[in-house]
Amino acid sequence: MVDIKEKYKDLQPLPCGIQDFEKIRTNGLLYADKTEYVYKLANDPNGEVYFLGRPRRFGKSLFLSTLECYFNARKDLFEGLKVMELEQKWTKYEVLRFDLSGCSTTDDLKDKISRSLRKYENKYGYTALDKTEGARMSTLVETAAKGEQQRVVVLFDEYDSALQQTMYNEEEHEKMRDFYRSFFAVLKSESHYIFKIFLTGIMKFTQLSLFSVLNNIKILSANDEYAGVCGFTHEELNLYFKRHIERLADVNEITYEQAYQSIIDRYDSYSFSKNLTKVINPYSLLNALADCELNNYWTISGSTKVLMDTIDSGEHQMPNWECEYMDKLALEGNDADRKNLVLSLYQTGYLTIKEYNKDLQAYKLGIPNHEVKEAISGLIVPRILSKDENEVESTIFQFKKEFILGDVEKAMQFLQALVAGTPYSQDNTSKAIEERFQFILVQVLFLCGFKPQTEVSIATGRMDIVCKTKWRNAIFELKMTSNGGLDAANEQIKDRSYAAPFLSEEKELLTFAIEFDAKDKELKRWKIEKIK
């Protein structure tokens, strides 16, 4: 029996939840070297203002902290890292860093900025509390520059957090935008004192806030050169985390190859540019390796507000999670907007780039990995059904149990209870309601651990849902009462020979003709046939 603790006692500690470069380096924690990007950005002759957008908990704050240490010429923290081979001068700059996260009102944002300004005012030995935040920022930049003796570097982390929080509160959102415009306009007027400005965030509000008052901002979010700046590439996974993956495999009594592939399936496949460089969610990976468990860390990372607000607003049907296309210019250049759900879901990490079509000049988007897919289902189903999360979880478990044990009639009764009284969205057409019910059923099947496929095309037609499990194959055809209901669904299954492609498989094969009534908002009737 392998003594896991003894075998891995010398394993380098992981920086779970730590976004401070100095702390990681001084405490001997594992650091995946990103300093080549730091050097490249700092010495870019073609840019002064930069924005990097990535989903929450993707390492943006750590990268900004690394920039801060670099510009502070903390050479001692970079021993053994790539930048030491590249940097010769180590010029020291005054660095002004602001964290704008966690504010839900304009007053909160002003207060947070005021406290940060006060910290620097104390450092430089003066008081300016009687001035506006913008005026204080202007004075701070000039003071830090020491009368043009030295230009300063300004860093803004999560600049968009407050704008996200107010997207569905128009009055507060407008106040927030006005404040941003006035505050960031100062940076333009003081540009001769400033060497570089770096901003990180999740969403891009180009015309709404600071981007419209800063000149020549360089957007790095979809830049091929910086595709791996946050998150871990496959090369970095193999270079830095091999021993940790070995421990994960030993603890779970699986092979290294199985552990590695499980990590890829669950946490990988984010791409942010057309070269399709794949990166792994760093927050999830570090926690999984520390816990030695492949848990779902997406939901607890806090990346849920935009999706939840969207569902609550009722403004949108859910997207085609497996295949959404977006024009290249729209994805790279458009602003975050409550009306552009797909772009918002991409920027927040629920969708990612799967393919780039040169001829169409368009990106194909889809769900990154199993972790996000699981989180989407768990978050959305209770919200769409307007039911208690525990009630939904319990009913889905009962459906799963009966479906696996073979009492599919009883399983359908639990499904009927689950969807009863499903609220309408703004689009109440029969087609929209049918799509909404189909979406719910797919998420239920996924939460059961199955792998449903939607709109499966064969020579004779297109099946609504195909669900393959190790016990049986199931074909689902859905029809609204107003569109022929049960009889039409059953007739379509037979006339188009939906069962034919699966007859050669040795598993049990079932077809489900289902009628959903839009008026009564319920699963009205169903017919199950055992084909083999």
C-alpha positions in Angstrom: 0.0 0.0 0.0 1.5 3.3 -1.1 1.8 5.9 1.6 0.5 8.9 -0.3 1.5 11.5 2.3 5.1 10.2 2.5 5.5 9.8 -1.3 4.5 13.4 -2.0 5.8 15.1 1.1 8.2 17.3 -1.0 5.5 18.4 -3.4 5.6 22.1 -4.1 2.5 23.8 -2.5 -0.1 25.2 -4.9 -1.2 28.8 -4.8 -5.0 28.1 -4.5 -6.9 31.4 -4.4 -3.6 33.5 -4.2 -3.4 36.3 -6.7 -0.3 38.0 -5.2 2.9 37.4 -7.2 5.1 38.5 -4.3 3.4 36.1 -1.9 3.7 33.2 -4.3 7.4 33.8 -4.9 8.4 34.5 -1.3 6.4 31.5 0.1 7.8 29.1 -2.4 4.5 28.3 -4.0 4.3 26.8 -7.5 4.3 29.5 -10.2 3.7 28.8 -13.9 6.0 31.2 -15.6 4.1 33.9 -17.5 6.9 36.5 -17.3 7.7 36.4 -21.0 4.3 38.0 -21.5 5.1 40.6 -18.9 8.3 41.6 -20.7 6.6 41.7 -24.1 3.8 44.0 -22.9 6.1 46.3 -20.9 8.4 46.8 -23.8 5.8 47.0 -26.5 6.6 50.2 -28.4 3.2 50.3 -30.1 0.9 50.6 -27.1 0.4 52.7 -24.0 -3.1 51.5 -22.9 -4.1 47.9 -22.8 -7.2 45.9 -22.0 -7.2 42.1 -21.2 -10.6 40.4 -20.9 -10.9 36.9 -19.4 -13.6 35.1 -17.4 -13.6 35.4 -13.6 -10.9 33.5 -11.6 -8.8 33.1 -14.7 -5.6 34.6 -13.3 -6.0 38.3 -14.4 -5.3 39.6 -10.9 -2.1 37.5 -10.6 -0.9 38.8 -14.0 -1.5 42.4 -12.9 0.3 41.7 -9.6 3.2 40.3 -11.7 3.3 43.5 -13.8 3.3 45.6 -10.6 6.3 43.7 -9.2 8.1 44.0 -12.6 7.5 47.8 -12.8 8.6 48.2 -9.2 11.9 46.5 -10.3 11.6 43.7 -7.8 14.3 41.8 -9.5 14.6 39.5 -6.4 11.2 38.0 -7.1 12.0 37.0 -10.7 15.1 34.8 -10.1 14.9 31.7 -12.3 12.1 33.0 -14.5 12.1 33.8 -18.2 12.2 37.5 -17.8 15.6 37.4 -16.2 17.0 36.2 -19.6 15.2 39.1 -21.4 15.4 42.2 -19.1 18.7 44.1 -18.7 17.7 47.5 -17.4 15.1 46.9 -14.6 13.8 50.5 -14.7 11.7 51.3 -11.6 8.4 53.1 -12.0 5.9 54.4 -9.6 2.9 52.1 -9.8 -0.7 53.0 -9.0 -2.9 50.0 -8.7 -6.7 50.0 -8.2 -9.1 47.1 -7.6 -12.6 48.0 -8.8 -14.3 44.7 -8.0 -17.3 44.1 -5.7 -19.2 47.4 -6.2 -22.9 47.3 -7.0 -23.7 51.1 -6.9 -22.0 54.2 -8.0 -21.6 55.3 -4.4 -19.9 52.0 -3.6 -17.5 52.5 -6.5 -16.7 56.1 -5.5 -16.0 55.0 -1.9 -13.7 52.2 -3.0 -11.7 54.5 -5.3 -11.6 57.2 -2.7 -10.1 54.7 -0.2 -7.5 53.7 -2.7 -6.6 57.3 -3.5 -6.3 58.0 0.2 -3.8 55.2 0.6 -1.6 56.8 -2.1 -2.1 60.3 -0.8 -0.9 59.2 2.6 2.1 57.5 0.9 3.1 60.7 -0.9 2.3 62.9 2.1 -0.6 65.2 1.1 -4.4 65.4 1.5 -7.0 66.1 -1.2 -10.2 64.8 0.3 -12.1 68.0 -0.6 -11.8 67.3 -4.3 -13.7 64.9 -6.7 -12.3 61.5 -7.3 -11.2 62.6 -10.8 -9.4 65.6 -9.5 -7.7 63.6 -6.9 -6.6 61.1 -9.5 -5.1 63.9 -11.5 -3.1 65.2 -8.6 -2.0 61.7 -7.7 -0.6 61.0 -11.1 1.3 64.3 -11.2 2.7 63.8 -7.7 3.7 60.2 -8.3 5.5 61.4 -11.5 7.5 63.8 -9.3 7.1 66.7 -11.7 7.8 64.8 -14.8 11.0 63.3 -13.4 9.5 59.9 -13.8 6.4 58.6 -15.6 4.0 56.3 -13.8 2.2 53.0 -14.5 -1.5 52.7 -13.7 -3.2 49.3 -13.2 -6.9 48.7 -12.9 -8.1 45.3 -11.9 -11.7 44.2 -12.7 -12.5 47.6 -14.1 -15.9 46.4 -15.4 -17.2 44.8 -12.2 -19.5 47.6 -11.2 -20.9 47.9 -14.8 -21.7 44.2 -14.7 -23.5 44.5 -11.4 -25.8 47.2 -12.8 -26.5 45.9 -16.4 -30.2 45.2 -15.5 -30.6 48.4 -13.5 -30.8 51.1 -16.2 -30.8 54.1 -13.9 -27.9 53.0 -11.8 -26.0 51.7 -14.9 -26.3 55.2 -16.5 -25.0 56.9 -13.3 -22.1 54.4 -13.3 -21.2 55.1 -16.9 -21.3 58.9 -16.3 -18.9 58.5 -13.4 -16.5 56.2 -15.3 -16.4 58.7 -18.2 -15.5 61.6 -15.9 -13.0 59.6 -13.8 -11.1 58.0 -16.7 -11.1 61.2 -18.8 -8.4 62.4 -16.3 -6.0 59.7 -17.5 -6.2 61.1 -21.0 -5.4 64.6 -19.8 -2.5 63.4 -17.7 -1.1 61.0 -20.4 2.2 62.8 -20.6 2.9 61.7 -17.0 1.9 58.1 -17.7 4.1 55.3 -19.2 1.6 52.5 -19.4 -2.0 51.8 -18.4 -3.2 48.2 -18.0 -6.8 47.2 -17.4 -8.3 43.8 -16.8 -11.9 42.7 -16.7 -14.5 40.2 -17.9 -16.7 42.3 -20.1 -15.8 45.1 -22.5 -17.9 48.3 -22.4 -16.1 50.1 -25.2 -18.5 53.0 -25.9 -20.0 53.2 -22.5 -17.1 54.1 -20.3 -13.4 54.5 -20.1 -12.6 53.1 -23.6 -14.3 56.1 -25.2 -12.1 58.6 -23.3 -8.8 56.8 -23.7 -6.9 57.0 -27.0 -5.6 54.0 -28.9 -6.4 51.4 -26.4 -5.0 48.0 -27.4 -7.3 45.1 -26.9 -5.4 41.9 -26.0 -8.4 39.7 -25.3 -8.5 37.9 -28.8 -4.8 38.5 -29.6 -3.1 35.3 -30.8 0.2 36.4 -29.2 -1.4 36.6 -25.7 -3.8 33.6 -26.0 -2.0 31.8 -23.2 -1.4 34.8 -20.9 -4.0 33.5 -18.4 -4.9 30.0 -17.6 -2.6 27.0 -18.2 -1.7 25.7 -21.6 -1.2 21.9 -22.2 2.5 22.5 -22.3 2.4 24.2 -18.9 0.2 21.4 -17.5 2.9 18.9 -18.4 5.8 21.1 -17.4 4.6 22.3 -14.0 1.9 19.9 -12.7 3.1 16.4 -13.6 3.8 15.4 -10.0 0.5 16.8 -8.8 -1.4 14.8 -11.4 0.5 11.7 -10.3 -0.8 12.3 -6.7 -4.3 12.8 -8.0 -4.1 9.5 -9.8 -2.7 7.7 -6.8 -5.3 9.0 -4.4 -8.1 8.1 -6.8 -6.5 4.7 -7.8 -6.5 5.5 -11.5 -3.7 5.7 -14.0 -1.8 8.9 -14.8 -3.3 8.9 -18.3 -6.9 8.6 -16.8 -6.2 11.5 -14.4 -4.7 13.7 -17.1 -7.6 13.0 -19.5 -10.2 13.7 -16.8 -8.5 17.1 -16.1 -8.7 17.9 -19.8 -12.3 16.8 -20.1 -13.5 18.7 -17.0 -11.4 21.9 -17.0 -9.8 22.4 -20.4 -10.7 23.7 -23.9 -11.0 27.5 -23.4 -9.8 29.3 -26.5 -9.8 33.1 -26.8 -8.3 33.7 -30.3 -8.4 32.4 -33.8 -5.2 30.3 -33.3 -7.3 28.1 -30.9 -4.7 27.9 -28.2 -6.4 25.8 -25.5 -6.0 26.8 -21.9 -7.2 25.2 -18.7 -9.2 27.1 -16.0 -6.5 27.8 -13.4 -8.8 28.2 -10.4 -10.5 24.8 -11.0 -7.3 23.0 -11.8 -5.4 24.2 -8.8 -8.3 23.4 -6.4 -8.8 20.0 -8.0 -5.1 19.1 -7.6 -5.0 20.4 -4.1 -8.2 18.5 -3.1 -7.3 15.5 -5.2 -10.9 15.5 -6.4 -12.4 16.4 -9.8 -15.1 18.6 -8.3 -17.1 21.4 -9.9 -15.5 24.7 -8.9 -17.1 26.8 -11.5 -20.3 27.7 -9.5 -18.4 28.6 -6.3 -16.0 30.8 -8.3 -18.8 33.4 -8.5 -19.2 33.4 -12.3 -23.0 33.2 -12.3 -24.5 36.7 -12.0 -24.8 37.5 -15.7 -26.4 34.2 -16.5 -28.8 34.4 -13.6 -29.8 38.0 -14.4 -30.4 37.1 -18.0 -32.7 34.2 -17.1 -34.5 36.4 -14.5 -35.0 39.1 -17.1 -36.8 36.8 -19.4 -35.4 38.7 -22.4 -33.8 35.8 -24.1 -34.3 32.2 -25.2 -31.3 30.1 -24.2 -28.7 29.9 -26.9 -27.6 26.8 -28.9 -24.9 25.9 -26.4 -23.1 23.6 -28.7 -23.0 25.7 -31.8 -23.4 29.5 -31.9 -21.7 31.5 -34.6 -20.5 35.1 -34.2 -18.9 37.4 -36.7 -15.2 38.0 -35.9 -15.6 41.7 -35.6 -18.6 41.4 -33.4 -16.9 39.0 -31.0 -13.6 41.0 -30.9 -15.0 44.5 -31.1 -18.6 44.7 -29.8 -19.5 45.8 -26.3 -21.0 43.9 -23.5 -24.8 44.5 -23.8 -27.8 42.9 -22.1 -29.3 42.5 -25.6 -26.3 40.4 -26.8 -26.6 37.3 -24.7 -24.1 35.2 -26.7 -21.4 37.8 -26.4 -22.0 38.1 -22.7 -21.9 34.3 -22.2 -18.6 34.2 -24.2 -17.0 36.9 -22.1 -18.1 35.4 -18.9 -16.7 31.9 -19.8 -20.0 30.0 -20.4 -19.1 29.8 -24.1 -15.7 29.7 -25.8 -14.2 29.6 -29.3 -14.4 26.1 -30.8 -13.5 26.9 -34.4 -12.6 29.8 -36.6 -13.9 29.9 -40.2 -11.7 32.0 -42.4 -14.2 32.1 -45.3 -17.0 33.3 -43.0 -14.7 35.4 -40.9 -16.7 34.0 -38.0 -16.1 32.1 -34.8 -18.0 29.0 -33.8 -18.7 29.0 -30.0 -19.6 26.2 -27.7 -19.4 25.1 -24.0 -15.8 24.8 -23.0 -15.9 21.6 -20.9 -17.8 19.3 -18.7 -17.5 21.5 -15.6 -19.2 24.4 -17.2 -21.8 22.3 -18.8 -22.7 20.7 -15.4 -22.8 24.2 -13.8 -25.1 25.5 -16.5 -27.6 22.7 -16.1 -27.5 23.0 -12.3 -28.0 26.7 -12.3 -30.5 27.1 -15.1 -33.0 24.3 -14.5 -34.3 25.5 -11.1 -34.3 29.1 -12.3 -36.3 28.4 -15.5 -38.7 26.2 -13.6 -39.0 28.8 -10.8 -38.7 26.0 -8.2 -36.7 25.4 -5.2 -33.2 24.0 -6.0 -33.5 21.1 -3.5 -36.9 20.1 -4.9 -35.6 20.1 -8.4 -32.5 18.1 -7.4 -34.7 15.5 -5.6 -37.1 15.1 -8.5 -34.3 14.8 -11.1 -32.8 12.1 -8.9 -36.1 10.2 -8.8 -36.3 10.5 -12.6 -32.8 9.2 -13.0 -33.3 6.3 -10.7 -36.5 5.1 -12.5 -34.9 5.6 -15.9 -31.9 3.6 -15.0 -33.8 0.8 -13.2 -36.1 0.5 -16.2 -39.5 1.9 -15.0 -39.5 4.6 -17.7 -43.2 5.2 -17.2 -42.7 6.2 -13.6 -39.6 8.3 -14.7 -41.9 10.2 -17.0 -44.3 10.9 -14.2 -41.5 12.6 -12.2 -40.6 14.6 -15.4 -44.2 15.7 -15.6 -44.2 16.9 -12.0 -40.9 18.6 -12.6 -42.0 20.8 -15.5 -45.5 21.5 -14.3 -46.2 25.2 -14.3 -43.1 26.2 -16.2 -43.2 30.0 -16.5 -43.3 31.6 -19.9 -40.4 33.7 -21.3 -41.2 36.9 -23.2 -41.5 34.8 -26.4 -44.7 32.8 -26.0 -45.0 31.4 -29.5 -45.5 27.7 -29.8 -42.1 27.2 -31.3 -40.4 29.1 -28.5 -42.2 27.2 -25.8 -41.4 23.9 -27.5 -37.7 24.9 -27.7 -37.8 25.9 -24.0 -39.3 22.5 -23.0 -36.8 20.7 -25.1 -34.0 22.7 -23.5 -35.2 21.8 -20.0 -35.4 18.1 -20.9 -31.9 18.1 -22.3 -30.6 19.7 -19.1 -32.4 17.1 -17.0 -30.9 14.3 -18.9 -27.5 15.8 -18.6 -27.9 16.3 -14.9 -28.6 12.6 -14.7 -25.2 12.0 -16.0 -26.4 11.0 -19.5 -25.1 12.5 -22.8 -28.1 13.8 -24.7 -27.8 15.1 -28.3 -30.2 17.5 -29.8 -31.4 17.9 -33.4 -29.8 14.7 -34.6 -30.0 14.5 -38.3 -30.4 11.3 -40.3 -31.4 10.7 -43.9 -35.1 10.7 -43.2 -35.3 13.6 -40.8 -34.1 15.3 -37.6 -34.7 13.8 -34.2 -35.4 16.2 -31.3 -33.3 14.4 -28.7 -31.2 11.2 -28.7 -30.0 10.0 -25.4 -27.5 7.1 -25.2 -26.7 5.4 -21.9 -25.0 2.2 -21.1 -28.4 0.6 -20.4 -30.4 1.8 -23.4 -30.8 4.2 -26.3 -33.8 6.6 -26.1 -35.3 8.8 -28.8 -37.5 11.7 -27.8 -39.9 13.5 -30.2 -41.7 16.6 -28.8 -44.9 18.2 -30.1 -47.0 21.0 -28.7 -50.8 20.3 -28.3 -51.4 23.0 -30.9 -49.0 21.3 -33.4 -50.6 17.9 -33.4 -49.5 16.7 -29.9 -48.9 13.1 -29.1 -50.3 11.6 -32.3 -48.1 13.9 -34.5 -45.0 13.1 -32.5 -45.7 9.3 -32.6 -46.4 9.4 -36.3 -43.2 11.3 -37.0 -41.1 8.7 -35.2 -42.6 5.9 -37.2 -42.9 7.5 -40.6 -39.3 8.7 -40.6 -37.9 5.5 -39.2 -36.1 7.2 -36.3 -35.3 3.9 -34.7 -33.5 2.4 -37.8 -29.9 3.8 -37.1 -29.9 2.2 -33.7 -31.2 -1.3 -34.4 -27.8 -2.9 -34.9 -26.8 -1.9 -31.4 -27.3 -4.6 -28.7 -28.8 -2.2 -26.1 -32.5 -1.7 -25.4 -34.1 0.9 -27.7 -37.0 3.1 -26.6 -38.9 5.9 -28.3 -40.7 8.6 -26.4 -43.5 10.6 -28.1 -44.3 13.5 -25.9 -47.0 16.2 -25.9 -46.6 19.5 -24.1 -49.5 21.9 -23.7 -48.5 25.5 -23.8 -51.9 26.7 -22.4 -51.8 24.6 -19.3 -48.0 24.7 -19.1 -47.6 21.0 -18.6 -46.4 17.8 -20.0 -49.8 16.5 -21.1 -49.3 13.0 -22.5 -46.6 10.6 -23.7 -46.3 7.2 -25.4 -43.3 5.0 -24.9 -42.5 2.1 -27.2 -39.9 -0.5 -26.7 -38.5 -1.2 -30.2 -36.0 -3.9 -29.1 
